[in-house]
Amino acid sequence: MVGMRHLISQGRRFWQHWWKFLLPGLLLLGIVTLAVANSQAPVTLRVLMTAPDTPPWREYLAEALNTRQHRIRVEVVEGPNSPNLIEDLYTTAFLLGNSPYDLVYMDVTWAPKFAAAGWLRDLTEDFSTQDLAGFSPQDMEGGKYNGRLYRVPVRSDTGVLYYRRDLLEAAGLSPPRTLEELVAIAKSLQQRGDVRWGYLWQGRQYEGSTAMFVEIIQGFDGFWIDPQTLEVGLDQPEVIRAVDFLRSTIAEGVSPAGVTTYVEEDTRLIFQNGDAAFLRSWPYVFPLANQPDSAIRGKFEMMPMVGSETSSRRGSCLGGWGLGIAKTSKHPQEALEAIRFLTKAAVQKPYILKAGYMPSQRSLFTDPEVVANYAHYPTLKAIADQAVLRPPIAQYAQATDILQRYLSAALTNQLTAEQAMQAAARETRLLLDAARRGGAS
């Protein structure tokens, strides 16, 4: 009886104090549950880009990654319209020492600057030759600095020459093979009253004029900066002739005087309204100029940029955007996995089909479904294969600013071509000499 009373007493004490026995176990269970939950929470990678790029990126690329797995999410941060402002925002974030961005969405000219400053992770060992075989060699070179890879292309771009096929056919003329032929055809069509302007290009003082001028330099057998030796060629006769060619198109009325203030959209609208025979621009013009409300729908074609009759070279300027990884990212492996996924041809295809950008994967240029929507892509592939790089140097931003200033001065008759290019060459050499002395070359 005593034993029974003892058991009942013990039982009462247990139930009065049961929580003391269970609490440690419950706490342990909570800690384990929280750890498991945290281990399953997705890693969020942030990337900044221009406002026009943001919607298709969110809808087709980021959405594809975010829905096909649950370990990594990409958050696209919408920035201003201007690529220059995006570059400034990235630069400011890096200078502050702890960038909020894991992925770095870069124009083709930014990788050398960012890499030289130590802001990007070196991707050379992360991608094999086989991994990169699907991209154009020019695109891959645009992502390198000192022979090391820092940027993988997501979409490409290249300068092209548009011409009014209908007007040339009506006049019994063939597309031009040289810049001299282009001007002669343009004048002929102007004299016939077919068009008001012969040849449109981008002459405002901004990066677009640099891209345009790189093609003209190439077409006159000149060079701007040799990235290997850092030799400057702006004051050489070939480059001065290139400047004089552009000046002559204005002086002779082939190009409007206002071309020195034009950016891409200014020239597109004039061409699309049927007021010009030739336009140097980018592939984005093609679908826009073929819209139902376009005056030239179905009446024009594109071709590679031509060079001078005295030149052995010609080429179109390489553009485009790609991804790198910020050195300060806390999730470099996840960022690398994201880049691998986002640059696959199968992932790019819906993005290219809907947004109309040039792919970075060469197989998409001739993909039957892509060609069914964009019949000009095989032509673009041939043009991209001849693309010309702007010099991949760490001091590119300063070098292009120098070139833009003096080219604008020459085009607006503030200086002669020779005076402008001599001054531009002198300043560029000072810039690069300072870089050499500072060890930043």
Secondary structure, DSSP 8 states (H G I E B T S, - for coil): -HHHHHHHHHHHHHHHSHHHHHHHHHHHHHHHHHHHHHHHS-EEEEEEE-TTTHHHIIIIIIHHHHHH-SSEEEEEEE--S-HHHHHHHHHHHHHTTS-S-SEEEEETTTHHHHHHTT-B---GGGS-TTTTTTB-HHHHHTTEETTEE--EEEEEEE-EEEEEHHHHHHTT----SBHHHHHHHHHHHHHTTS-SEEEE---SSSHHHHHHHHHHHHHTT--SB-TTT--B-TTSHHHHHHHHHHHHHHHTTSS-GGGGG--HHHHHHHHHTT-EEEEEE-TTHHHHHTSTT-TTTTSEEEE---B-TT-S----BEEEEEEEEBTT-S-HHHHHHHHHHHTSHHHHHHHHHHH--EESBGGGGG-HHHHHH-TTHHHHHHHHTT-B-----TTHHHHHHHHHHHHHHHHTTSS-HHHHHHHHHHHHHHHHHHHHHTT--
